[in-house]
Amino acid sequence: HGDDRYKSTGPYYNAGVAWDHSVSLTIDAGIGQDSYTFDGTTGLGKADHTGWAVFLDEGGHDAYRVKSGFGETSEQSFAAFIDLTGEDQYSLLSGVPDFRPGNSMIFSHGTGSFFQDR
């Protein structure tokens, strides 16, 4: 419920990320100013190979530095990235070239994909 710091050096799936028929749910409760540094890993809100993944941050002015995710899917998967409130900062280091996450937007990468920042 405070100003949380999340970090992973990778190299693979972390924080609301599912693979190979698995299910993953990550929730950060509260409205602290959280920092997510996942620049060496895949993740936040990403699913591959029929996995189901949800990442939810309840609010605050958060900073995301992420290599991939934000609702990305492949091979009949479902993934959602949801940030409920706050003026957030997004740094997407790779991924879909025509997508740049931002505040107050809804986006889908395709079937089974959902990104929302309210």
C-alpha positions as CSV (number, residue, x, y, z in Angstrom):
1,H,0.0,0.0,0.0
2,G,3.0,2.3,-0.3
3,D,5.5,3.4,-2.9
4,D,6.6,-0.1,-4.1
5,R,9.6,-0.9,-6.3
6,Y,9.5,-4.0,-8.5
7,K,12.5,-5.2,-10.5
8,S,13.6,-8.3,-12.4
9,T,16.8,-9.0,-14.3
10,G,15.0,-11.6,-16.3
11,P,15.4,-13.1,-18.6
12,Y,11.8,-14.4,-18.8
13,Y,8.2,-14.1,-17.5
14,N,7.4,-12.0,-14.4
15,A,4.4,-10.1,-12.9
16,G,1.1,-11.0,-14.5
17,V,2.7,-13.1,-17.3
18,A,1.6,-16.6,-18.3
19,W,3.0,-19.3,-20.5
20,D,2.0,-22.8,-21.7
21,H,-1.5,-23.2,-20.3
22,S,-0.8,-21.4,-17.1
23,V,-2.7,-18.6,-15.3
24,S,-1.1,-15.6,-13.6
25,L,-2.6,-12.6,-11.7
26,T,-0.6,-9.7,-10.2
27,I,-2.3,-7.0,-8.3
28,D,-0.7,-4.0,-6.7
29,A,-3.3,-2.6,-4.2
30,G,-3.3,1.0,-3.1
31,I,-2.4,4.3,-4.6
32,G,1.3,4.6,-4.0
33,Q,3.8,5.8,-6.5
34,D,5.1,2.5,-7.8
35,S,8.1,1.8,-10.0
36,Y,8.3,-1.2,-12.3
37,T,11.7,-1.9,-13.8
38,F,11.5,-4.9,-16.1
39,D,14.0,-3.9,-18.8
40,G,15.7,-7.3,-18.9
41,T,12.6,-9.5,-18.9
42,T,9.3,-10.2,-20.6
43,G,6.4,-8.9,-18.6
44,L,3.8,-7.1,-17.2
45,G,0.5,-8.4,-18.6
46,K,1.7,-10.8,-21.3
47,A,0.5,-14.3,-22.3
48,D,1.8,-16.9,-24.7
49,H,0.9,-20.5,-25.7
50,T,-2.7,-20.5,-24.4
51,G,-1.9,-18.8,-21.1
52,W,-4.1,-16.3,-19.2
53,A,-2.5,-13.3,-17.6
54,V,-3.7,-10.2,-15.8
55,F,-1.7,-7.3,-14.4
56,L,-3.6,-4.7,-12.3
57,D,-2.3,-1.6,-10.5
58,E,-5.0,0.1,-8.5
59,G,-3.5,3.6,-8.8
60,G,-0.9,6.2,-8.0
61,H,1.6,8.0,-10.2
62,D,3.5,5.0,-11.4
63,A,6.6,4.5,-13.6
64,Y,6.8,1.6,-16.0
65,R,10.1,0.6,-17.7
66,V,9.2,-2.6,-19.5
67,K,10.7,-4.6,-22.4
68,S,7.3,-6.1,-23.5
69,G,3.9,-6.9,-22.3
70,F,1.1,-4.3,-21.8
71,G,-1.5,-6.8,-22.9
72,E,0.6,-8.7,-25.6
73,T,-0.6,-12.2,-26.6
74,S,0.3,-15.0,-28.9
75,E,-1.2,-18.5,-29.7
76,Q,-4.7,-18.3,-28.4
77,S,-3.9,-16.6,-25.1
78,F,-5.5,-13.8,-23.0
79,A,-3.6,-10.9,-21.5
80,A,-4.7,-7.7,-19.8
81,F,-2.8,-4.8,-18.4
82,I,-4.9,-2.4,-16.3
83,D,-3.8,0.8,-14.4
84,L,-6.8,2.3,-12.7
85,T,-5.7,5.8,-11.8
86,G,-2.8,8.3,-11.7
87,E,-0.6,10.1,-14.2
88,D,1.8,7.4,-15.2
89,Q,5.1,7.3,-17.1
90,Y,5.6,4.5,-19.7
91,S,8.9,3.4,-21.3
92,L,8.3,0.5,-23.7
93,L,11.8,-0.7,-24.7
94,S,10.7,-3.1,-27.5
95,G,7.6,-4.8,-28.7
96,V,4.8,-3.6,-31.1
97,P,6.1,-0.6,-33.2
98,D,2.8,1.1,-33.6
99,F,1.9,1.0,-29.9
100,R,3.0,3.5,-27.3
101,P,1.3,3.1,-23.9
102,G,0.0,6.2,-22.3
103,N,-2.5,7.7,-19.8
104,S,-6.2,7.6,-20.4
105,M,-6.1,5.1,-23.3
106,I,-7.6,1.7,-24.2
107,F,-5.8,-0.5,-26.8
108,S,-5.8,-4.0,-28.1
109,H,-3.0,-5.8,-29.9
110,G,-5.6,-8.2,-31.3
111,T,-7.7,-11.2,-30.2
112,G,-7.4,-11.8,-26.4
113,S,-5.4,-8.6,-25.8
114,F,-6.4,-5.7,-23.6
115,F,-4.6,-2.5,-22.3
116,Q,-6.3,0.2,-20.3
117,D,-4.9,3.1,-18.4
118,R,-7.8,5.1,-16.8
